[in-house]
Amino acid sequence: MKQTRFLMGMPIAVEIIDPQAREAVFDEVFDYFTHIDEKFSTYKPTSEISAINDGILAASDASTEMQVVLAMCEETKQQTGGYFDIKTPSGKLDPSGLVKGWAIWNAAQLLKKKGFENFYIDAGGDIQPHGQNADGKKWAVGIKNPLNQSENIKVVYVTDEGVATSGTYIRGNHIYNPRGGNDPVNEIVSLTVIGPNIHDADRFATAAFAMGAAGIQFIEQLRGYEGYIIDTNGTATITTGFEKYTDADR
Amino acid sequence: MKKYLIAGVLVVAFVAYLIFANKSAAPVATGPTGSPSATGPTSLPPTSTPAGTPPAAIGTYKDGTYTGNVADAFYGNLQVTAVIQGGAIVDVQFPQYPTNGHSGSVSATALPELKQEAIAAQSANVNIISGATQDSQAFQQSLASALAQAKA
């Protein structure tokens, strides 16, 4: 059973293979994402993060949930040499780079606690699978071609590992020339990280992406993480252990 | 407890990496100092036109500069300005774009060489697709609204 809703500005898909899945459990998962959006969205003036940014609420008086997120953001900043930083140029806090993966992970925990063993949650291309697919095999996750959104350029096979992709057409404020250009093209357009769970895979993917071409080396240094980075030439650079995920039978 | 252990290992690994990188490669920007290469103009090859964007066939648009709506890319707002010359898009700029974390660069010259390959389409069946959809959807949305104004 699979359901998709558009929340937090992106499609969120939940598929549960276990036959005991009912409508109500999907509602619970989507309600959780709605709650997260209402609390952490910097676009919602009524959110708790907006209250902090507007100076109405002191961070020290914020909810436990908010304090946990802010502490994890600070920890991630330390772990990434400052590349993960939720402080915007205008001095506001924007923890969305961490909240998404963390929320997916929490939603997956919610399903596990209810006894579901085979499912995935996909929020805008960041994925937390669990168990096996409908064929009793590992989940097959395609990595989208950032230069041609209609095709996949890699398939990785996972059971419980999180798969997060960071990418954008935008580096700086002036990037994209449909007629091609003469600038050296070695910028990064997409970085996929496979990690022990989506929360960690996503926050390190976000930080590594901000490092540019060196981001793949950052992932290479992390034990338990593999990465696949694609530059504007369509050349991929692969961490040394990545290929263990590309074989369906391993 | 296990989490702290893992966190500790990660910190140590990254610090070791920074020391290694500092010793063997210069210049190295280890912090959020930014670099000209990360903020300056860059370009994508012609193949990078995202699927689903409105067709930009030559001669279909009025010359001028058109700015699209601000679209929510989740990580931040995104807005596209399309520059039309001779009826075709010659440039796309981003008056607003998401900046999550810091841009910057770390020199990779002295780090271990990793395997590279040219990306190629795969036809294998998949259950799920991983990709950075939110930026590209916001991009398409804002570009579409810019081009709607440019319709001849």
Interface residues (C-beta under 8 A of the other chain):
Chain A: M8 G9 M10 P11 A13 E15 Y43 E75 Q78 Q79 T80 G81 G82 Y83 F84 D85 I86 T88 P89 D94 S96 G97 K100 Y120 D122 G124 G125 D126 I127 P129 N133 W139 A140 V141 G142 I143 K144 N145 P146 L147 N148 Q149 S150 E151 N152 I153 K154 V155 V163 A164 T165 S166 G167 T168 Y169 I170 R171 G172 N173 H174 I175 Y176 N177 P178 R179 G180 G181 N182 D183 V185 E187 V189 S190 T192 T206 A207 A210 M211 G212 A213 A214 I216 Q217 F218 E220 Q221 L222 R223 G224 I230 T232 N233 G234 T235 A236 T237 I238 T239 T240
Chain B: I6 A7 V9 L10 V11 A13 F14 A16 Y17 L18 T30 G31 P32 S37 A38 T39 G40 P41 T42 S43 L44 P45 P46 T47 S48 T49 P50 A51 G52 A56 D72 A73 F74 Y75 G76 L78 I89 V90 D91 V92 Q93 F94 P95 Y97 P98 T99 N100 G101 H102 S103 G104 S105 V106 S107 A108 L111 P112 L114 K115 Q116 E117 A118 I119 A120 A121 Q122 A124 N125 V126 N127 I128 I129 S130 G131 A132 T133 Q134 D135 S136 Q137 A138 F139
